[in-house]
Amino acid sequence: MSEPRTIAVLGGSGALGQALAKRWGAAGHRIVIGSRSAARAQEIAATLGGAVRGMVNRDAAAASEIVAVAVPYEAHRAILEEIRDAVAGKIVVDATVPLKPPRVARVQLPSSGSAAKEAQELLGEGVKVVAAFHTIAAHRLAAGETVECDVLVFGNDPAARETVIGLVADAGLTGWHAGAIDNSAAAEAMTSVLIFINRRYGIDGAGFRITGTPTKTGATQEG
């Protein structure tokens, strides 16, 4: 297990947010659920049990060392603007995918390149945005089962990526350094591809694995 941290999960009412909160809490991390409504955040925290706390988004971000954002794309910018002052100098783990209903099985990346890159530009270089968890079937993670899918981890700060690699492991998954935040477009796009594959072939949560045997440590090899 990685070093215990206080982690805010914004979007804790969704399947991915709740799944990560449960798994990180079980791994020994201190969890704070964030929501636009303090009452809603506290309600979700109560369902998770343990010492999980609930606060409005900005207060949750301010009270935590690491902030995870797992929200629908349409709420992405507003939440980032709300927490911007509270996350200065922190790691923000962004799992947002720019899905645009009803055509969620079609890749529709934003003009900046990716949602994670938008987050980095909005929050500024003083915040270490790390993109991860895009291609994991949230309902399977929430069910507590073993999810045999890998997680690509993107970010401009290798040390911040390494911290998130540890959080991926704490959630019961395998993470891989996948380069700078610009590369996050690949995983965000792959999410729509996997949705299409799920529908076309009737798969309950398609994912992917990295094959091959590493001969170098991911933390030291930069492209």
N, C-alpha and C positions, 0 to 999 in steps of 0.2 A: 504493500500500500504506500502511496505517496504521502508526503507530510500533510497532516490534518490542516485544512483551510476552512475559512468562513466563506461560503459560496452563496451568492444571490442567484436565484433562478427566476428570471422574468419571463412570464408565459407559463407559469406553473400550473395553470388550469388545463393546458393541453397535454396530450399523451406523451410527447417527447419530454416536456418540462417536468412532468410528474415522474416519469420513468427515471430521468437523470437524478432528480432530487432523492428518490427512494434509494437508488443504487449508491449515490455518493454518501448519503446519510448512513447506509449500512456499512460503508467503508470507513466511517469514522469522521467524516467531514461535518462541519456545522452548517446547516442549511437555513437560508432565509428566502421565503417565497415573496415575490414582488407582483403587485397587480395595481391597476388604476384605482381600485377600491381597497382600503385597508380591511374592511369587513370581509371582502371576498378573499383576500390574501390569507387572513386568519382562518377562514373556513377551510381553505385548501390545506393550510398547514396542519389543522386539526385532523384532517383525514389521513395525513401522512404519519402522524403520531410522533413519539419521541420528543426531542427538544426543538423541533422545527418551528420557526417563527414566521409571522406574516406581516408585511408592511406595504405601504405604497411603494411604487417602483423606485422613486428617487431615494427614499429612506433605506430601502433594501440595498440599493447599490452603495450608498454611503457607509452602511454598516458592514460591508463585506470586503474581502481581499480580492476576490475574483467574481466577475459578473457573467452569468450565462444568459444569452438572449435566444429564446426559442419561441418566436412569435410569428404570426402570419405576416407576409411581406407588406400588406397594406397598413400595418401598424408599426412597421420597422422604423421609419424616419421619426415619427412622433415620439416613440419611446426613447430613441437615441438622443433626441433633443432634450427630453425630460431629464435624462440621467447624465448628460454630458459633463456638468461641473462635478458630479459625484464620483466619476470614474477616472479622474486625472491620475496618471501614473500607474493605473491598474491594468490587469489583463481582462479583456472582454472576449468571451468565447461566443462567437456568433454562429448559430445554426440555421439562420434564416435562408430560405430558398425563395427566389422571385417567381413563385407560381402565380399565374393570372387566370383564375377561373373564367369560363368553363374549360379552357384548353390547357389543362395542367399537364397533359402528356406531350405538350409541345414546348421546346426550349424557347424561353422569352427573356433573355438576360437584359438587364438595364443598360443604358448607353455608356455608363461608366465602366462596364465590364462584368461586375458582379455585385451582389448585395453586400458582401463582406468588404469589398473595396469602397463602396459607398459609406459603410460604417467607419472605415479607417479615415476617409477624407473628412467626414463630418465630425468625428471625435478628435482628430488631430494626431500628430506624431507622438505626443506625450502619452497616448493610450496605446497599449499593445493589443491590437485586435488579432485574434486567432480564429480562423474559420474551421469548423469541425462538425461532425455528426449529421451531415446532409443526407447521406444515402442509407441511413439505418431505418428499418421499419419500426416506427415508434410503438405501434401496438404490440409488437413482439417483445420489444425491450420492456414495455410496461408490464407485460405478462410475467416477467421474471424468469423467462426461459433463456437458454443459451442461444445467442444470436451469432451465427457463424458468418459474420461479415466484418470487413476491415473498415477502418476510419482514416481517411486522408486528412491531414492536419496542415493548414496553411497559415503563414504569417511572416511579417518582415523581421521579427526578432526571434532568432533560433532558440534562445533560452526560454522565451515565453512559449514557443511551440513545444519544447521539451516538458515544460510544466503541464501543458494540456495533454501531451502523450501520457503522462502519469495519470491524469484524470480519466482518460479513455480506458486505461487499464483498470482503474478503480471501478469503472462502470461495467467491467467484464468483457471488454473488447480489446482489439489490437489496433494501435494507431501507428501511422507512418508519417514521417516528415515528407511533405510534398511541395515544399518551396514557398516562395513569396506569396503575398496576399493576392496578387494578380492571377495566380494559378487556381484560386478558389473557383473561378468560372467553370473549370472542368467538373468539379463535384456538384456545383449548383445545376449545371446543365445535365449531368448524369442522373439527377433525381427525376427529371421529367422522362428521361429514357427508361429508367426503371419502372416508373408508373405505367408507361406504355407496355413494357414487357409483362408486368403483372397482369394487365388487362388482356393482352393478346394471348397469353399462355395460361392464365388462371393460376398464377403463382401467388402464394400468400407471403409477400414480402421479399422480392428478389433483392439480391445484393451482390457484392463482388469481393474477391480475395486477391491479395498480392501474392504472386507465385515467385519461386526462386529462393535461394539461400543467401542472406546478406553476408558480405565479407568485410563491410565497413560499418561504423556506427553512423546512424542517420544524423546525429547531432552535429557532426563535424564535416559533413559533405554538403557544401552549398553550391547551387548552380549559378 
